[in-house]
């Protein structure tokens, strides 16, 4: 009896957290699955309708367009974030004062809210009062202030610029840690062999950082696939609904049109897509379950 | 300024690498120039926003805009503090939700981390994976069922309800971090306590908690920043004007009274909203960076 208690003692400490996750993550997930099979709306309904919502989703051009746009955004921004992040990491990895301060400054926007940063950039991009426009005009890149949010491609570019500013430090810091963990002796051996700096980057630093790069790419892809705030605030899905992302479209269906059942089906589809990437992330992560 | 340069991540090896890089002087200058240029670009939006916030409202909406304020006024700040229910109400809402999130995260993650790090139990890794499940399921997808459940429980439009959603977001990271923190405490200390005949709860309180303070600070720090900044669930759950959190209130400032954006007030609001995060980051950078590197990739 005492023995059984001893054995379960540790479990008692874990139990509250487990109960919380069960009640507020796993149970809602089950509810989501059920909701997706009904015609629930905030006004009522709730009849079981089988897979009708899913069939509707596959025929819903707006949903596919939102999914496609989200993919386009992801494919567009990910290489930019990874490439630029790695370049900045190479620049700031050595622990010298100027570089450390630069590193801290580049990381700073990561800690501010995406709502605040999107509103900040919404102002910078404004045709009338935006200083980003004025800078581009003053240095001769633009002849006159641009209207950023009336064309889908321009809007995508504007959001990409603002998000790059906001999150570039995230990847950079992970890459810095990766680069710093590479044993100095390997680099010195290469130096003796006569390798120049770029050869060392290409043949030593890059290959040895591959795991970190892959993980950071996955984290970044998941983040982009779930993008919402930056578009909600900066484009409002416009022009003509061309910049709705998946999450934005789900939000629109569930909480603006109150089509909860249909929104749930879209959520399940999105969750499955994300699951592919997040499983890869967990598998790649250091801590294997057996540890 | 050294506090700003987040501690040495791994000083010894880095010294090697940079020496191995064998930089010549001109390259050193080039690197310095690049660092200054990049820092300027990164800081510019924040500095420009701050400068705009202290312009007189007429100058703040002038076209073309000015870089350096030609006028000085706190009117934008006064306006944003008097906006609707008053900025202090929204700051209060945000602080309350963030505090509840910190409490919930610590109340769940400290015992869970302790249990996972210090006890043998059947199916331990299964429990651990379940606790990390919120990492794999985007919370954006769960908001509809959560909203329906919370409405029934009277938790929709409440600070506690929103804090619970924010806790879902932060819990896996918190538990992961606390497990690591407790695992890194030497066994001998625990053995000594066992000899003294204390039970596990006393051991946690008297021996482990004091040693796990850095981990606890990191968990609290991340919980605060995540909650203070979180947008989507605050937008959905807090649908009464007086219960808005700061980010939601800012969007409503942007919409303006008659469709015209009050640019000066908006920038004042943006500055107020980012200030706590920036201050905390600068003060607790060591904890922040350590926690970030610990939780993000490993």
HADDOCK unambig.tbl for C-alpha pairs under 7 A between the chains (distance, minus, plus):
assign (segid A and resid 7 and name CA) (segid B and resid 121 and name CA) 6.13 0.50 0.50
assign (segid A and resid 8 and name CA) (segid B and resid 121 and name CA) 6.43 0.50 0.50
assign (segid A and resid 10 and name CA) (segid B and resid 115 and name CA) 4.56 0.50 0.50
assign (segid A and resid 10 and name CA) (segid B and resid 119 and name CA) 5.04 0.50 0.50
assign (segid A and resid 10 and name CA) (segid B and resid 120 and name CA) 6.83 0.50 0.50
assign (segid A and resid 10 and name CA) (segid B and resid 121 and name CA) 6.42 0.50 0.50
assign (segid A and resid 11 and name CA) (segid B and resid 115 and name CA) 6.44 0.50 0.50
assign (segid A and resid 11 and name CA) (segid B and resid 121 and name CA) 6.50 0.50 0.50
assign (segid A and resid 13 and name CA) (segid B and resid 111 and name CA) 4.92 0.50 0.50
assign (segid A and resid 13 and name CA) (segid B and resid 112 and name CA) 5.29 0.50 0.50
assign (segid A and resid 13 and name CA) (segid B and resid 115 and name CA) 5.14 0.50 0.50
assign (segid A and resid 14 and name CA) (segid B and resid 111 and name CA) 6.33 0.50 0.50
assign (segid A and resid 14 and name CA) (segid B and resid 112 and name CA) 4.11 0.50 0.50
assign (segid A and resid 14 and name CA) (segid B and resid 115 and name CA) 5.72 0.50 0.50
assign (segid A and resid 16 and name CA) (segid B and resid 108 and name CA) 6.22 0.50 0.50
assign (segid A and resid 17 and name CA) (segid B and resid 108 and name CA) 5.02 0.50 0.50
assign (segid A and resid 17 and name CA) (segid B and resid 109 and name CA) 6.81 0.50 0.50
assign (segid A and resid 17 and name CA) (segid B and resid 112 and name CA) 6.38 0.50 0.50
assign (segid A and resid 18 and name CA) (segid B and resid 131 and name CA) 6.24 0.50 0.50
assign (segid A and resid 21 and name CA) (segid B and resid 131 and name CA) 6.47 0.50 0.50
assign (segid A and resid 25 and name CA) (segid B and resid 134 and name CA) 6.62 0.50 0.50
assign (segid A and resid 28 and name CA) (segid B and resid 142 and name CA) 6.20 0.50 0.50
assign (segid A and resid 28 and name CA) (segid B and resid 145 and name CA) 5.37 0.50 0.50
assign (segid A and resid 28 and name CA) (segid B and resid 146 and name CA) 6.18 0.50 0.50
assign (segid A and resid 29 and name CA) (segid B and resid 142 and name CA) 6.37 0.50 0.50
assign (segid A and resid 31 and name CA) (segid B and resid 145 and name CA) 6.13 0.50 0.50
assign (segid A and resid 32 and name CA) (segid B and resid 142 and name CA) 6.96 0.50 0.50
assign (segid A and resid 32 and name CA) (segid B and resid 145 and name CA) 5.87 0.50 0.50
assign (segid A and resid 94 and name CA) (segid B and resid 14 and name CA) 5.82 0.50 0.50
assign (segid A and resid 94 and name CA) (segid B and resid 18 and name CA) 5.62 0.50 0.50
assign (segid A and resid 95 and name CA) (segid B and resid 8 and name CA) 6.52 0.50 0.50
assign (segid A and resid 95 and name CA) (segid B and resid 11 and name CA) 7.00 0.50 0.50
assign (segid A and resid 95 and name CA) (segid B and resid 14 and name CA) 6.54 0.50 0.50
assign (segid A and resid 97 and name CA) (segid B and resid 5 and name CA) 6.79 0.50 0.50
assign (segid A and resid 98 and name CA) (segid B and resid 32 and name CA) 6.97 0.50 0.50
assign (segid A and resid 99 and name CA) (segid B and resid 35 and name CA) 6.66 0.50 0.50
assign (segid A and resid 100 and name CA) (segid B and resid 5 and name CA) 4.71 0.50 0.50
assign (segid A and resid 100 and name CA) (segid B and resid 6 and name CA) 6.76 0.50 0.50
assign (segid A and resid 101 and name CA) (segid B and resid 4 and name CA) 6.17 0.50 0.50
assign (segid A and resid 101 and name CA) (segid B and resid 5 and name CA) 4.79 0.50 0.50
assign (segid A and resid 102 and name CA) (segid B and resid 35 and name CA) 5.89 0.50 0.50
assign (segid A and resid 102 and name CA) (segid B and resid 39 and name CA) 5.76 0.50 0.50
assign (segid A and resid 104 and name CA) (segid B and resid 4 and name CA) 6.44 0.50 0.50
assign (segid A and resid 104 and name CA) (segid B and resid 5 and name CA) 6.04 0.50 0.50
assign (segid A and resid 104 and name CA) (segid B and resid 6 and name CA) 6.63 0.50 0.50
assign (segid A and resid 105 and name CA) (segid B and resid 39 and name CA) 6.17 0.50 0.50
assign (segid A and resid 105 and name CA) (segid B and resid 42 and name CA) 6.93 0.50 0.50
assign (segid A and resid 106 and name CA) (segid B and resid 39 and name CA) 6.70 0.50 0.50
assign (segid A and resid 106 and name CA) (segid B and resid 42 and name CA) 6.10 0.50 0.50
assign (segid A and resid 111 and name CA) (segid B and resid 277 and name CA) 6.13 0.50 0.50
assign (segid A and resid 112 and name CA) (segid B and resid 229 and name CA) 6.98 0.50 0.50
assign (segid A and resid 112 and name CA) (segid B and resid 274 and name CA) 5.49 0.50 0.50
assign (segid A and resid 112 and name CA) (segid B and resid 277 and name CA) 5.94 0.50 0.50
assign (segid A and resid 113 and name CA) (segid B and resid 229 and name CA) 4.40 0.50 0.50
assign (segid A and resid 113 and name CA) (segid B and resid 274 and name CA) 6.91 0.50 0.50
assign (segid A and resid 114 and name CA) (segid B and resid 229 and name CA) 6.99 0.50 0.50
assign (segid A and resid 115 and name CA) (segid B and resid 231 and name CA) 6.52 0.50 0.50
assign (segid A and resid 115 and name CA) (segid B and resid 247 and name CA) 5.86 0.50 0.50
assign (segid A and resid 116 and name CA) (segid B and resid 247 and name CA) 6.66 0.50 0.50
assign (segid A and resid 116 and name CA) (segid B and resid 270 and name CA) 5.48 0.50 0.50
assign (segid A and resid 116 and name CA) (segid B and resid 273 and name CA) 6.86 0.50 0.50
assign (segid A and resid 116 and name CA) (segid B and resid 274 and name CA) 6.98 0.50 0.50
assign (segid A and resid 120 and name CA) (segid B and resid 49 and name CA) 6.97 0.50 0.50
assign (segid A and resid 120 and name CA) (segid B and resid 270 and name CA) 6.83 0.50 0.50
assign (segid A and resid 128 and name CA) (segid B and resid 63 and name CA) 5.27 0.50 0.50
assign (segid A and resid 128 and name CA) (segid B and resid 64 and name CA) 6.34 0.50 0.50
assign (segid A and resid 129 and name CA) (segid B and resid 61 and name CA) 6.11 0.50 0.50
assign (segid A and resid 129 and name CA) (segid B and resid 62 and name CA) 6.31 0.50 0.50
assign (segid A and resid 129 and name CA) (segid B and resid 63 and name CA) 5.21 0.50 0.50
assign (segid A and resid 129 and name CA) (segid B and resid 64 and name CA) 5.93 0.50 0.50
assign (segid A and resid 129 and name CA) (segid B and resid 65 and name CA) 5.09 0.50 0.50
assign (segid A and resid 130 and name CA) (segid B and resid 65 and name CA) 6.72 0.50 0.50
assign (segid A and resid 131 and name CA) (segid B and resid 65 and name CA) 6.33 0.50 0.50
assign (segid A and resid 165 and name CA) (segid B and resid 42 and name CA) 6.88 0.50 0.50
assign (segid A and resid 174 and name CA) (segid B and resid 293 and name CA) 6.62 0.50 0.50
assign (segid A and resid 180 and name CA) (segid B and resid 10 and name CA) 6.50 0.50 0.50
assign (segid A and resid 180 and name CA) (segid B and resid 13 and name CA) 6.70 0.50 0.50
assign (segid A and resid 180 and name CA) (segid B and resid 14 and name CA) 5.74 0.50 0.50
assign (segid A and resid 183 and name CA) (segid B and resid 13 and name CA) 6.16 0.50 0.50
assign (segid A and resid 184 and name CA) (segid B and resid 13 and name CA) 5.32 0.50 0.50
assign (segid A and resid 184 and name CA) (segid B and resid 14 and name CA) 6.94 0.50 0.50
assign (segid A and resid 184 and name CA) (segid B and resid 16 and name CA) 4.98 0.50 0.50
assign (segid A and resid 184 and name CA) (segid B and resid 17 and name CA) 4.97 0.50 0.50
assign (segid A and resid 187 and name CA) (segid B and resid 17 and name CA) 6.51 0.50 0.50
assign (segid A and resid 187 and name CA) (segid B and resid 20 and name CA) 6.50 0.50 0.50
assign (segid A and resid 188 and name CA) (segid B and resid 20 and name CA) 5.53 0.50 0.50
assign (segid A and resid 191 and name CA) (segid B and resid 20 and name CA) 6.79 0.50 0.50
assign (segid A and resid 197 and name CA) (segid B and resid 21 and name CA) 6.67 0.50 0.50
assign (segid A and resid 215 and name CA) (segid B and resid 297 and name CA) 6.70 0.50 0.50
assign (segid A and resid 260 and name CA) (segid B and resid 144 and name CA) 6.94 0.50 0.50
assign (segid A and resid 267 and name CA) (segid B and resid 141 and name CA) 4.92 0.50 0.50
assign (segid A and resid 271 and name CA) (segid B and resid 137 and name CA) 6.25 0.50 0.50
assign (segid A and resid 271 and name CA) (segid B and resid 138 and name CA) 6.45 0.50 0.50
assign (segid A and resid 271 and name CA) (segid B and resid 141 and name CA) 6.79 0.50 0.50
assign (segid A and resid 275 and name CA) (segid B and resid 136 and name CA) 5.94 0.50 0.50
assign (segid A and resid 275 and name CA) (segid B and resid 137 and name CA) 6.92 0.50 0.50
assign (segid A and resid 278 and name CA) (segid B and resid 136 and name CA) 5.41 0.50 0.50
assign (segid A and resid 279 and name CA) (segid B and resid 136 and name CA) 7.00 0.50 0.50
assign (segid A and resid 285 and name CA) (segid B and resid 297 and name CA) 6.49 0.50 0.50
assign (segid A and resid 285 and name CA) (segid B and resid 298 and name CA) 5.49 0.50 0.50
assign (segid A and resid 286 and name CA) (segid B and resid 298 and name CA) 4.87 0.50 0.50
assign (segid A and resid 287 and name CA) (segid B and resid 298 and name CA) 6.53 0.50 0.50
assign (segid A and resid 289 and name CA) (segid B and resid 125 and name CA) 5.92 0.50 0.50
